[in-house]
Amino acid sequence: MRRPRITAALAVAAVLAGPAADAAHAAVAPGLVSPGSVAAVTLGSGTSGTGASGAGTSGTGTSGSGTSGTGTPGPGTSGSGEPGPETSGPWASGRGLAVQSSKLVIGAPAQDPGIRVRRGISKGTGRLTPISRTGRLVAPLGVDAACPAKLEIGMRSDAREPLYADMFVEIDRPLVASRPMLSSYLPPGYELGAKLLVGVPPATPVGEYGLRLKAGEEELTVPISVVDVGELDNGGNLALHRPVTASSQHTGANYPLCSVVDGDRDSSGWAGGNGWNDATSRVWPDTLDIALGGPRQVSRVDLYTLDTERYPAAWLGLRDWDVQVREDGRWRTVAQVRGNTAGTVRSDFAPVTADAVRISTLASNGPDNYSRIIEVEAYS
């Protein structure tokens, strides 16, 4: 069996069968401490028993020693102080995992939160098949570089035996892909998935481009359409991919402002590039402004706050806020929300012509009182 090809772009940890496959990276919200949360777990050595963990303050648990088969995480506090990525979607997250198999152990946690693994049953054809969860990707031109277009790609093994698999990623220039390849150990029937980011340089001509995924003897082409933001089919959402400004931005993790208008309402990407967190705990109000590209009729604003199984809105979501619009250069409150514990809130109001929408946050649930917004949408 040949050895895996490891690149600087990616070193994937295979997620194999067993209860350990359900473990996930855990971290706490800014200002909060969650006992038992760890940033990563490593494997203990030996043949039997369960090793005890060491206590630490860095947030990284280590394995027990001696006869431990699998080390357990230490009770140290979080190193990052940020809510970590959630497990969701068709693949289980591979980040922060330490897993063990009777055939092979790959103990290093995957460093890429976009890596996903899904168990399956091999068809026995011996084929390695490239996968894309998107049939066609639309990539807006002129969008903040912190929020590139993205899609889920991957590969599936229908071999009879485990193998080390490579999938190569090619893209038409001047577009830029975030990774040149995937390389991983794959048991029969397993699918490996990963997030692929597609950058569109400012001078890119509008038009059609191609993304090619090559695994074994198979090749899959995904069309990419580069369009101006103004020509984008936004489904009626006036805020989609529009410029965003805020009163502050937390720097402890990845909270790009543009992510609140990227069309992704999923809280599972929290602290990993999807969602905004302000930088001033217990200081109110915080403001998030979205320019609409000119005067637009607006009568509804939907807000998505942080809300996952690990971080429910009732614990860390936004509680109180005002919805404001800018008319002739002046801000006016058109809706108010108080006492919220839900992840999604729709605010309807009398139609108004405005060139910008503002969320003025006044309080959040939980003791730390940060503003956490996943997505904001505006409709006429």
NUSE-109034 format. One line per 8 residues: number of its first residue (from 0); their letters; for each residue x, y, z of N, C-alpha, C. Coordinates in steps of 0.05 Angstrom, whole numbers. Layout:
<recs>
NUM = A = X/Y/Z/X/Y/Z/X/Y/Z | ...
</recs>
This chain:
<recs>
0 = MRRPRITA = 17/-24/0/0/0/0/18/25/0 | 13/43/-19/30/67/-20/24/86/3 | 43/103/9/40/122/31/23/146/22 | 10/159/41/-7/182/34/10/206/24 | -1/220/6/11/245/-3/2/268/14 | 20/281/27/13/303/45/22/329/33 | 5/349/32/12/375/21/10/396/42 | 22/419/36/20/442/55/-8/452/57
8 = ALAVAAVL = -24/447/37/-51/457/37/-69/441/55 | -63/415/60/-82/398/74/-68/373/85 | -73/367/110/-66/340/121/-91/330/135 | -104/310/123/-130/302/132/-128/279/151 | -142/280/174/-144/257/192/-168/241/184 | -165/215/179/-187/198/172/-204/193/196 | -231/194/193/-249/189/215/-261/161/210 | -254/142/228/-261/114/224/-283/106/243
16 = AGPAADAA = -291/80/241/-313/70/257/-308/71/286 | -330/73/302/-327/72/331/-339/96/344 | -344/95/370/-356/117/384/-340/143/383 | -313/140/380/-297/164/380/-303/181/356 | -315/170/335/-321/186/312/-342/207/317 | -356/206/339/-376/226/345/-364/249/362 | -339/247/369/-327/269/385/-324/293/367 | -323/317/379/-320/341/363/-305/362/378
24 = HAAVAPGL = -293/380/363/-279/402/375/-297/418/393 | -288/425/417/-304/441/436/-289/465/446 | -301/488/445/-290/512/457/-313/528/468 | -307/548/484/-328/563/496/-330/591/485 | -353/604/491/-358/630/480/-340/651/493 | -335/674/480/-319/695/493/-330/702/520 | -313/702/540/-321/709/567/-333/687/583 | -336/662/572/-348/640/586/-328/617/588
32 = VSPGSVAA = -331/601/609/-315/577/613/-333/553/614 | -327/533/598/-343/509/597/-326/485/607 | -332/474/630/-315/452/641/-314/429/621 | -290/418/618/-286/395/601/-283/401/572 | -284/427/564/-281/433/536/-252/433/529 | -245/423/505/-218/422/497/-215/430/468 | -192/439/460/-187/447/433/-180/424/415 | -167/403/427/-160/379/412/-155/357/431
40 = VTLGSGTS = -156/332/421/-151/308/437/-131/291/422 | -112/280/436/-93/262/423/-96/234/434 | -85/215/420/-89/187/428/-69/178/449 | -78/161/468/-60/148/486/-48/124/473 | -29/111/486/-17/88/474/-22/64/491 | -16/39/481/-20/15/497/-42/-2/485 | -50/-23/500/-68/-42/488/-95/-44/502 | -97/-34/526/-122/-36/540/-124/-15/561
48 = GTGASGAG = -149/-13/573/-153/6/594/-160/34/584 | -165/52/602/-171/80/595/-153/98/611 | -137/114/599/-118/131/613/-132/156/623 | -122/166/645/-133/191/656/-119/214/644 | -133/236/641/-122/259/628/-107/277/648 | -90/294/637/-78/314/654/-94/339/653 | -95/354/675/-109/379/676/-92/401/664 | -104/419/649/-88/441/637/-104/466/636
56 = TSGTGTSG = -91/487/630/-105/513/627/-104/523/599 | -91/509/581/-88/518/554/-112/511/537 | -129/492/546/-152/484/531/-146/460/513 | -122/448/515/-116/424/498/-111/401/517 | -130/382/516/-127/358/533/-107/339/520 | -93/324/537/-74/304/526/-81/277/536 | -70/256/524/-77/230/530/-64/220/556 | -76/199/567/-64/185/590/-41/169/580
64 = SGTSGTGT = -24/160/598/-1/145/590/-2/117/601 | 17/99/593/18/72/604/0/54/588 | -22/44/601/-38/24/588/-63/36/575 | -64/61/572/-87/74/560/-91/66/531 | -115/58/524/-121/53/496/-128/79/482 | -144/96/495/-151/122/484/-151/143/507 | -136/163/505/-135/184/526/-161/199/527 | -168/210/550/-192/226/552/-184/255/556
72 = PGPGTSGS = -201/274/548/-194/302/549/-191/313/577 | -172/331/580/-169/344/606/-190/366/610 | -193/375/635/-214/394/641/-205/423/638 | -184/428/623/-174/455/621/-193/474/608 | -189/500/612/-206/519/600/-198/524/571 | -216/536/556/-211/540/527/-188/559/522 | -171/552/503/-149/569/496/-159/593/479 | -177/587/460/-186/608/442/-207/626/454
80 = GEPGPETS = -223/616/472/-245/631/483/-268/636/463 | -269/620/442/-290/624/422/-307/599/419 | -333/603/412/-349/579/405/-337/566/381 | -334/540/381/-322/526/359/-342/516/339 | -332/506/316/-350/496/295/-367/473/305 | -391/471/294/-410/450/301/-409/427/281 | -420/404/289/-423/382/271/-450/383/258 | -451/384/232/-477/386/218/-474/378/189
88 = GPWASGRG = -497/376/176/-497/370/147/-493/340/142 | -488/333/116/-486/305/109/-461/291/118 | -441/306/126/-416/295/136/-412/303/165 | -398/285/180/-391/292/208/-365/306/208 | -363/327/225/-338/343/225/-315/326/234 | -292/331/221/-268/316/229/-249/333/246 | -257/357/253/-239/375/267/-237/366/297 | -213/367/308/-210/361/336/-214/332/343
96 = LAVQSSKL = -213/314/324/-218/286/330/-192/270/334 | -193/252/353/-172/232/356/-186/205/354 | -181/190/334/-197/165/330/-178/141/326 | -189/118/331/-174/94/330/-188/72/314 | -173/57/298/-184/35/283/-168/10/287 | -180/-13/283/-165/-38/285/-144/-41/263 | -149/-26/241/-130/-29/218/-110/-6/218 | -118/17/225/-100/40/222/-108/62/241
104 = VIGAPAQD = -89/75/253/-94/97/271/-81/122/259 | -96/142/256/-86/168/248/-94/187/270 | -75/194/287/-82/207/312/-82/237/311 | -70/249/290/-69/278/289/-96/290/282 | -107/309/298/-132/321/291/-130/336/264 | -152/335/249/-152/350/224/-151/380/230 | -134/394/217/-130/423/223/-150/440/207 | -165/428/190/-184/443/173/-212/437/182
112 = PGIRVRRG = -227/458/192/-254/453/202/-274/446/180 | -265/449/154/-283/442/133/-283/413/125 | -266/396/138/-264/368/131/-288/353/142 | -300/336/125/-323/320/134/-319/291/125 | -328/273/140/-327/244/133/-354/232/137 | -362/215/118/-387/201/119/-383/171/114 | -394/155/131/-392/126/128/-411/116/106 | -404/94/93/-421/83/73/-413/54/68
120 = ISKGTGRL = -426/42/48/-421/14/40/-410/15/12 | -387/2/8/-374/1/-18/-390/-15/-38 | -391/-5/-62/-404/-19/-84/-385/-40/-96 | -360/-40/-87/-341/-60/-96/-331/-57/-125 | -335/-33/-137/-327/-29/-164/-297/-22/-167 | -284/-15/-144/-257/-7/-145/-253/22/-153 | -274/37/-158/-272/64/-168/-269/84/-145 | -255/106/-152/-254/130/-134/-268/152/-149
128 = TPISRTGR = -289/163/-137/-307/181/-151/-306/209/-139 | -301/230/-155/-302/258/-144/-331/266/-140 | -335/284/-120/-362/292/-113/-363/322/-110 | -385/335/-119/-391/363/-113/-420/364/-104 | -425/379/-82/-452/382/-72/-466/405/-86 | -452/418/-105/-463/441/-120/-460/434/-150 | -483/436/-165/-482/431/-193/-470/454/-209 | -475/478/-200/-463/502/-213/-458/523/-191
136 = LVAPLGVD = -435/535/-191/-428/555/-171/-430/583/-182 | -444/601/-168/-446/629/-176/-427/645/-158 | -407/658/-170/-387/673/-155/-390/703/-161 | -400/719/-141/-403/747/-146/-377/762/-149 | -376/781/-166/-352/798/-170/-354/823/-152 | -332/831/-140/-332/854/-123/-339/850/-95 | -340/824/-86/-347/818/-58/-321/818/-41 | -324/825/-16/-302/826/3/-286/799/1
144 = AACPAKLE = -259/801/-1/-243/777/-4/-245/759/20 | -255/768/43/-258/751/67/-282/733/64 | -298/737/43/-322/720/39/-323/710/10 | -305/692/3/-305/682/-24/-329/663/-28 | -334/657/-54/-354/636/-60/-344/609/-49 | -363/592/-41/-355/566/-30/-373/544/-38 | -362/520/-38/-378/496/-44/-366/472/-30 | -381/451/-28/-372/426/-16/-363/407/-38
152 = IGMRSDAR = -338/398/-36/-328/378/-55/-318/353/-39 | -312/332/-53/-303/309/-39/-298/285/-58 | -293/262/-46/-290/237/-62/-300/213/-46 | -308/193/-62/-319/169/-50/-303/145/-60 | -298/126/-41/-284/102/-49/-303/78/-50 | -304/65/-73/-319/41/-76/-300/17/-80 | -276/20/-69/-256/-2/-70/-263/-24/-50 | -250/-47/-53/-256/-70/-36/-238/-68/-11
160 = EPLYADMF = -217/-53/-12/-198/-51/10/-193/-21/16 | -184/-15/41/-176/13/47/-154/22/29 | -153/48/24/-133/59/6/-126/87/14 | -103/96/4/-96/125/6/-105/137/-20 | -122/158/-19/-134/169/-42/-127/199/-46 | -122/206/-71/-117/234/-78/-139/244/-97 | -147/269/-93/-164/283/-112/-152/310/-118 | -147/315/-144/-135/340/-152/-156/360/-160
168 = VEIDRPLV = -150/386/-154/-169/408/-159/-156/427/-179 | -169/431/-201/-160/450/-222/-182/471/-226 | -174/495/-232/-194/517/-236/-184/536/-258 | -202/546/-274/-195/565/-295/-186/591/-283 | -164/601/-294/-154/627/-285/-170/650/-297 | -172/673/-283/-157/681/-259/-169/672/-233 | -190/655/-233/-202/646/-208/-181/630/-192 | -185/631/-166/-165/618/-148/-180/599/-129
176 = ASRPMLSS = -171/574/-127/-183/554/-109/-166/553/-84 | -180/548/-61/-166/549/-35/-149/524/-30 | -151/503/-46/-135/480/-42/-130/466/-69 | -105/456/-73/-100/443/-99/-107/413/-99 | -112/401/-75/-118/373/-75/-129/365/-48 | -141/341/-47/-148/327/-22/-132/301/-22 | -122/294/1/-106/269/3/-113/256/30 | -122/231/29/-131/219/54/-132/188/52
184 = YLPPGYEL = -131/175/75/-137/147/77/-167/144/77 | -178/125/61/-206/121/59/-213/91/61 | -229/83/81/-239/56/81/-260/52/59 | -266/27/52/-285/22/31/-313/35/37 | -324/48/17/-351/59/21/-351/87/33 | -329/96/43/-328/122/57/-327/145/37 | -339/168/45/-337/193/30/-322/214/47 | -304/227/34/-289/249/46/-299/275/34
192 = GAKLLVGV = -307/294/50/-317/320/39/-301/343/51 | -300/365/37/-285/388/46/-297/414/34 | -294/435/48/-302/461/37/-281/472/18 | -290/481/-5/-272/493/-24/-280/522/-28 | -261/541/-24/-266/569/-28/-256/577/-56 | -271/594/-69/-264/603/-96/-262/633/-96 | -237/643/-99/-232/672/-100/-235/683/-128 | -248/707/-129/-252/721/-154/-237/748/-153
200 = PPATPVGE = -213/750/-165/-198/775/-165/-215/798/-176 | -210/823/-167/-226/846/-176/-227/850/-206 | -206/844/-221/-206/849/-250/-216/826/-266 | -228/806/-253/-238/782/-268/-261/790/-287 | -260/783/-312/-282/788/-330/-307/772/-322 | -330/783/-325/-355/769/-321/-357/747/-342 | -366/723/-334/-369/702/-353/-369/674/-341 | -365/654/-357/-366/626/-349/-338/614/-346
208 = YGLRLKAG = -334/599/-324/-308/587/-318/-314/558/-310 | -292/543/-305/-295/515/-298/-278/507/-275 | -288/488/-258/-273/475/-237/-273/446/-243 | -249/433/-241/-247/405/-248/-236/389/-224 | -250/368/-217/-242/351/-195/-234/324/-207 | -209/315/-202/-198/291/-214/-190/271/-192 | -203/248/-192/-196/227/-173/-195/200/-188 | -172/187/-186/-168/162/-201/-172/167/-231
216 = EEELTVPI = -188/152/-244/-193/155/-272/-218/172/-277 | -231/183/-256/-255/198/-259/-250/228/-258 | -265/244/-273/-263/273/-272/-291/285/-271 | -295/305/-254/-321/319/-252/-316/348/-256 | -332/360/-274/-330/389/-280/-353/404/-267 | -347/425/-252/-368/442/-240/-367/469/-253 | -388/478/-268/-388/505/-280/-388/527/-259 | -374/549/-264/-374/572/-246/-382/597/-262
224 = SVVDVGEL = -402/611/-253/-411/635/-266/-403/659/-249 | -386/677/-261/-378/701/-247/-396/724/-256 | -410/736/-237/-429/757/-243/-425/781/-225 | -433/804/-234/-433/828/-217/-454/825/-195 | -448/837/-172/-467/836/-150/-494/847/-157 | -494/868/-173/-520/880/-181/-536/863/-200 | -523/844/-213/-537/826/-232/-543/799/-219 | -536/796/-194/-539/770/-180/-569/764/-175
232 = DNGGNLAL = -576/739/-179/-603/731/-172/-604/727/-142 | -614/747/-128/-613/747/-99/-638/736/-85 | -656/725/-101/-681/714/-90/-698/734/-74 | -694/759/-81/-709/780/-67/-695/792/-43 | -672/780/-35/-657/789/-11/-640/813/-19 | -648/837/-12/-634/862/-20/-607/865/-7 | -602/850/15/-577/853/29/-555/834/20 | -562/815/2/-543/794/-5/-518/805/-18
240 = HRPVTASS = -495/799/-6/-468/807/-16/-465/837/-17 | -480/852/-2/-476/881/-2/-456/889/20 | -444/913/18/-423/922/37/-434/924/65 | -418/916/85/-425/916/113/-405/931/130 | -414/947/149/-396/959/168/-408/954/196 | -391/957/217/-400/952/244/-386/969/264 | -397/972/288/-385/988/308/-359/976/318 | -356/950/317/-331/936/325/-332/908/315
248 = QHTGANYP = -309/894/316/-307/866/306/-288/851/323 | -297/829/335/-280/812/352/-257/800/336 | -233/800/348/-210/790/333/-200/763/344 | -215/751/363/-206/726/375/-210/702/357 | -226/705/335/-230/683/316/-238/696/290 | -249/680/272/-256/689/245/-285/698/244 | -289/725/246/-317/736/245/-319/757/224 | -316/751/199/-317/772/178/-344/785/175
256 = LCSVVDGD = -344/811/173/-370/825/171/-386/816/146 | -372/811/124/-386/804/100/-401/778/102 | -394/762/122/-407/736/125/-437/738/134 | -445/761/144/-473/764/152/-491/770/128 | -479/773/104/-495/777/79/-487/758/57 | -476/735/65/-466/716/44/-486/695/37 | -510/696/49/-531/676/42/-529/651/59 | -510/649/77/-507/625/93/-519/630/121
264 = RDSSGWAG = -542/617/126/-555/621/152/-547/601/173 | -529/583/166/-522/561/184/-502/569/205 | -510/565/230/-493/572/253/-469/553/257 | -468/531/242/-447/512/246/-420/523/238 | -419/544/222/-394/556/214/-384/578/233 | -397/579/257/-390/600/276/-360/600/284 | -348/623/285/-320/627/292/-301/616/271 | -312/606/249/-296/596/227/-302/610/201
272 = GNGWNDAT = -312/634/202/-317/649/178/-346/655/172 | -364/646/189/-393/652/184/-405/664/209 | -409/690/209/-421/704/231/-404/726/242 | -417/746/253/-404/769/265/-407/769/295 | -385/776/309/-384/779/338/-371/806/344 | -384/823/360/-373/849/366/-349/845/385 | -335/867/391/-311/866/408/-315/879/435 | -339/888/441/-343/903/466/-364/889/484
280 = SRVWPDTL = -355/871/500/-373/856/518/-386/876/538 | -413/873/540/-428/888/560/-429/918/554 | -422/926/529/-424/954/521/-444/956/499 | -465/973/503/-487/975/484/-492/1004/477 | -503/1009/453/-511/990/433/-487/983/415 | -489/960/400/-472/954/378/-488/958/352 | -474/966/331/-489/970/306/-476/954/283 | -494/945/266/-486/930/241/-501/943/218
288 = DIALGGPR = -487/955/199/-500/970/178/-495/955/151 | -516/954/135/-515/942/108/-524/962/87 | -506/970/69/-513/988/47/-527/972/25 | -549/982/15/-566/967/-4/-559/974/-33 | -539/990/-38/-532/997/-66/-549/1018/-79 | -563/1033/-63/-581/1054/-73/-608/1052/-59 | -626/1071/-64/-653/1071/-52/-668/1046/-60 | -679/1032/-40/-694/1008/-45/-719/1008/-26
296 = QVSRVDLY = -741/997/-36/-764/994/-18/-760/970/0 | -762/975/26/-758/954/46/-782/952/65 | -791/928/70/-814/924/89/-810/900/108 | -787/888/106/-782/864/122/-752/859/126 | -744/853/150/-716/846/156/-716/820/173 | -701/800/164/-698/775/179/-670/774/191 | -669/766/216/-643/764/230/-639/736/241 | -615/725/236/-607/699/246/-585/703/266
304 = TLDTERYP = -590/695/291/-569/697/311/-557/669/316 | -535/669/331/-522/643/337/-542/624/351 | -545/600/340/-564/581/351/-557/553/341 | -544/538/358/-537/510/353/-544/493/377 | -541/467/375/-546/450/398/-527/456/421 | -502/462/414/-482/468/434/-485/497/444 | -492/515/426/-494/543/433/-522/553/426 | -543/546/441/-570/554/434/-574/585/436
312 = AAWLGLRD = -593/595/421/-598/624/422/-606/633/449 | -620/616/464/-629/623/491/-606/627/510 | -582/617/503/-558/620/520/-539/641/509 | -535/642/483/-515/660/471/-525/677/449 | -551/675/442/-562/690/420/-569/718/427 | -576/734/407/-584/762/411/-611/763/423 | -615/781/443/-641/782/457/-657/807/449 | -645/830/450/-659/855/445/-645/871/422
320 = WDVQVRED = -660/881/403/-648/898/383/-669/915/369 | -661/936/356/-677/953/339/-670/949/310 | -690/949/292/-685/949/264/-689/977/254 | -668/988/241/-669/1016/231/-664/1017/202 | -674/1038/188/-668/1042/160/-658/1071/157 | -643/1075/136/-632/1102/131/-648/1115/108 | -661/1137/115/-677/1153/96/-665/1181/94 | -657/1189/71/-646/1216/66/-624/1222/86
328 = GRWRTVAQ = -607/1201/92/-584/1206/109/-589/1203/139 | -614/1198/146/-621/1196/175/-631/1168/181 | -623/1158/205/-632/1131/214/-659/1133/228 | -677/1114/222/-703/1114/235/-710/1085/243 | -719/1082/267/-727/1055/277/-754/1047/266 | -755/1024/253/-780/1014/241/-790/989/255 | -774/976/271/-783/952/285/-765/948/310 | -777/935/330/-762/929/355/-767/900/363
336 = VRGNTAGT = -746/887/373/-748/860/383/-738/859/412 | -754/847/430/-746/847/458/-751/818/469 | -733/809/486/-736/784/499/-734/759/481 | -719/761/460/-718/739/441/-701/716/452 | -710/691/446/-694/667/452/-692/649/428 | -702/658/405/-702/641/381/-678/647/363 | -672/629/345/-649/632/327/-655/650/304 | -681/652/296/-689/668/273/-713/685/281
344 = VRSDFAPV = -711/711/273/-733/730/278/-739/746/253 | -764/747/246/-773/763/223/-787/788/233 | -778/811/222/-790/837/230/-804/849/205 | -830/853/206/-845/865/185/-853/893/193 | -854/912/174/-861/939/179/-872/952/154 | -883/976/156/-894/990/133/-872/995/113 | -877/992/87/-856/996/67/-844/1024/69 | -817/1025/65/-803/1050/67/-781/1049/46
352 = TADAVRIS = -774/1072/35/-752/1073/16/-726/1081/30 | -706/1064/29/-682/1068/44/-658/1058/29 | -634/1069/35/-610/1060/21/-592/1043/39 | -601/1038/64/-585/1021/83/-603/1011/105 | -595/989/116/-609/977/139/-589/974/162 | -598/979/186/-581/977/210/-594/959/231 | -578/941/243/-586/927/267/-572/940/290 | -587/951/309/-576/964/332/-581/946/356
360 = TLASNGPD = -561/931/365/-564/911/386/-563/924/413 | -580/914/431/-583/926/458/-577/906/481 | -579/880/476/-573/860/497/-573/833/484 | -558/815/497/-558/787/488/-564/769/511 | -570/744/506/-575/724/527/-548/714/537 | -547/706/562/-522/696/574/-508/718/588 | -487/711/603/-474/730/621/-453/747/607 | -444/740/583/-422/755/571/-431/779/555
368 = NYSRIIEV = -456/778/544/-467/801/530/-451/811/506 | -446/792/488/-435/800/462/-458/799/441 | -454/814/419/-472/812/397/-462/790/378 | -480/771/371/-473/750/353/-494/747/332 | -487/753/307/-506/752/285/-494/734/263 | -510/716/253/-502/698/232/-509/710/204 | -533/720/201/-542/730/175/-564/751/179 | -564/770/161/-586/790/160/-596/791/131
376 = EAYS = -622/790/128/-634/792/101/-655/814/101 | -657/828/79/-677/850/76/-693/845/51 | -719/850/53/-738/845/31/-757/869/27 | -767/872/3/-785/894/-3/-814/886/5
</recs>
